[in-house]
Amino acid sequence: MKIKIILLIIIFGALIAWVASTDTTAKFSTLLTRERKVANTNTFDNISMENCENYAVLISDSKLAKRMGVSKAWIRENHQIELFADTIMSKKQIIGHVPPGGHCYIVEQVGPWFFVQSPGSNELGWLHQSNVVGFVKKDPKTLIPCPGYF
């Protein structure tokens, strides 16, 4: 019985190490090619509810300033929200940044972490829920909030 438990622990540890070592950008590489072109007419008539996708609303610069004890101007000039390579905080490998107050496309959620795609640069990375203040559903092509979700 002890051998079975030890064997399970070894397999589980190897699985965790393998998942942690996979390249998250390659895992979701199809997202990098998503079309995000704005349509000529941005009206709710052009938005189908079935095309709506989840976006995270990021903490604003004023709330970040209050949290950090600095001015909003300092936040605007010196601070971006960090995107991490994985959810293991001991590694803390920063792979990208997103501006406060924006919206990020949610690819996946694992516990308090969101794997997101940043709006302008299409960077992919993990974002902690402490930086998320809400959610909105948007049409991914026009980036207009879907009816009933604004």
C-alpha positions as CSV (number, residue, x, y, z in Angstrom):
1,M,0.0,0.0,0.0
2,K,2.8,2.4,0.9
3,I,4.5,1.7,-2.5
4,K,1.2,2.6,-4.3
5,I,1.0,5.9,-2.4
6,I,4.6,6.8,-3.1
7,L,4.2,5.9,-6.8
8,L,1.1,8.1,-7.0
9,I,2.9,11.0,-5.3
10,I,5.8,10.7,-7.8
11,I,3.5,10.6,-10.8
12,F,1.5,13.5,-9.5
13,G,4.7,15.5,-8.9
14,A,5.9,14.7,-12.4
15,L,2.6,15.8,-13.9
16,I,2.7,19.1,-12.0
17,A,6.3,19.8,-13.2
18,W,5.3,19.0,-16.8
19,V,2.3,21.3,-16.7
20,A,4.4,24.1,-15.1
21,S,7.0,23.8,-17.8
22,T,4.7,24.0,-20.8
23,D,4.8,27.2,-22.8
24,T,1.4,28.9,-22.1
25,T,1.9,31.1,-25.2
26,A,2.1,28.0,-27.4
27,K,-0.8,26.4,-25.6
28,F,-3.1,29.3,-26.6
29,S,-1.3,30.4,-29.8
30,T,-4.5,30.4,-31.8
31,L,-5.6,33.4,-29.7
32,L,-2.8,35.5,-31.1
33,T,-4.4,35.3,-34.5
34,R,-7.9,36.2,-33.5
35,E,-9.4,38.9,-35.6
36,R,-10.0,42.0,-33.5
37,K,-10.9,44.5,-36.3
38,V,-13.5,47.1,-35.5
39,A,-16.5,47.0,-37.9
40,N,-17.6,50.1,-39.9
41,T,-20.8,50.4,-37.9
42,N,-20.6,49.9,-34.1
43,T,-24.2,49.4,-33.2
44,F,-25.9,46.9,-31.0
45,D,-27.9,45.7,-34.1
46,N,-24.7,44.2,-35.4
47,I,-24.0,42.2,-32.2
48,S,-25.2,38.7,-31.7
49,M,-25.5,37.4,-28.2
50,E,-24.0,34.1,-29.2
51,N,-20.8,35.9,-30.2
52,C,-20.3,37.5,-26.7
53,E,-17.2,36.5,-24.8
54,N,-16.0,37.1,-21.2
55,Y,-13.7,40.0,-20.5
56,A,-12.1,40.9,-17.1
57,V,-12.5,44.6,-16.0
58,L,-9.2,45.6,-14.5
59,I,-8.7,47.7,-11.4
60,S,-8.7,51.4,-12.1
61,D,-5.7,53.7,-11.7
62,S,-7.5,55.6,-8.9
63,K,-8.1,52.4,-6.9
64,L,-4.5,51.2,-7.5
65,A,-3.2,54.6,-6.3
66,K,-5.2,54.3,-3.1
67,R,-4.0,50.7,-2.6
68,M,-0.4,51.6,-3.2
69,G,-0.5,55.0,-1.4
70,V,0.6,57.0,-4.4
71,S,-1.0,59.5,-6.8
72,K,-3.1,58.6,-9.9
73,A,-0.5,60.5,-12.0
74,W,2.2,58.3,-10.6
75,I,0.3,55.2,-11.5
76,R,-0.4,56.4,-15.1
77,E,3.3,57.2,-15.6
78,N,5.0,54.4,-13.7
79,H,2.7,51.3,-13.2
80,Q,1.2,48.6,-15.3
81,I,-0.5,45.4,-14.1
82,E,1.8,42.4,-14.5
83,L,1.1,39.3,-16.5
84,F,2.9,36.2,-15.2
85,A,4.2,33.1,-17.0
86,D,2.3,30.8,-14.6
87,T,0.3,30.7,-11.4
88,I,3.2,29.6,-9.3
89,M,4.1,32.8,-7.4
90,S,7.5,31.4,-6.3
91,K,8.7,31.8,-9.9
92,K,7.2,35.3,-10.5
93,Q,8.3,35.4,-14.1
94,I,6.7,38.5,-15.6
95,I,6.0,38.1,-19.3
96,G,3.8,41.1,-20.0
97,H,1.9,44.1,-18.7
98,V,-1.6,45.6,-19.1
99,P,-2.8,49.1,-18.3
100,P,-5.0,49.7,-15.3
101,G,-8.7,50.1,-16.0
102,G,-8.7,48.1,-19.2
103,H,-10.5,45.0,-20.3
104,C,-8.7,41.6,-21.0
105,Y,-10.2,38.6,-22.8
106,I,-10.5,35.7,-20.4
107,V,-9.1,32.5,-21.9
108,E,-9.2,30.3,-18.7
109,Q,-9.6,30.6,-15.0
110,V,-7.8,28.5,-12.4
111,G,-8.7,29.3,-8.8
112,P,-7.8,33.0,-8.2
113,W,-5.9,33.3,-11.5
114,F,-7.1,34.3,-15.0
115,F,-5.2,33.4,-18.2
116,V,-5.9,36.5,-20.3
117,Q,-5.1,38.2,-23.6
118,S,-4.3,41.9,-23.3
119,P,-6.2,44.3,-25.4
120,G,-3.7,46.2,-27.5
121,S,-0.6,44.1,-27.6
122,N,-2.4,40.6,-27.5
123,E,0.1,39.5,-24.8
124,L,-0.9,36.3,-23.0
125,G,-0.3,35.7,-19.3
126,W,-1.8,35.0,-15.9
127,L,-3.5,37.8,-14.0
128,H,-4.3,37.5,-10.3
129,Q,-8.0,38.2,-9.3
130,S,-6.8,41.0,-7.0
131,N,-6.4,43.1,-10.2
132,V,-9.9,42.3,-11.4
133,V,-12.9,44.3,-10.3
134,G,-15.6,42.9,-12.5
135,F,-16.6,41.2,-15.8
136,V,-18.2,42.3,-19.0
137,K,-19.3,40.4,-22.1
138,K,-18.2,41.9,-25.4
139,D,-18.3,41.1,-29.1
140,P,-14.7,40.1,-29.9
141,K,-14.7,41.7,-33.3
142,T,-16.1,45.1,-32.4
143,L,-15.2,45.1,-28.6
144,I,-18.6,46.6,-27.9
145,P,-20.3,45.4,-24.7
146,C,-23.1,43.0,-25.6
147,P,-26.7,44.1,-24.8
148,G,-27.6,43.5,-21.2
149,Y,-24.0,43.4,-20.1
150,F,-23.0,47.1,-19.7
